[in-house]
Amino acid sequence: MIRANLIQNHVISGPYNNEELLYIATGSWITQIPETARALAKVSTANDFYLAGWWPGNEGLRGQTLAMTGSLGENKGNITLFANDVAHKAHAQFTYRMLANAIFNK
């Protein structure tokens, strides 16, 4: 469980609060965002960003991107990418609507 910051001016992440608790078990994050994309969710940079779980070396996660969305180019469509577990068992039911918002956004 981590603290995350979500942008408020996008249909996918807007329904959430700016600061939320998110579930993550994959040990992954997004390292680069194309110029045609924007971050939707980032791990908090606060000292207490990591709240619970077993993840040795979790310090590298601080401030990293967890979700992004953007264009693949003119007439090529859009992509939304999640590094956290938006549909992992029932643990992440809080983030199911983020996934639904991404599916029904376009």
Secondary structure, 3 states (H helix, E strand, C coil): CEEEEECCCCCCCCCCCCEEEECCCCCCCECCCCCCEEEEEEECCCCCCECCCCCCCHHHHCCCEEEEEEEEECCCEEEEEECCCCCCCCCCHHHHHHHHHHHHCC
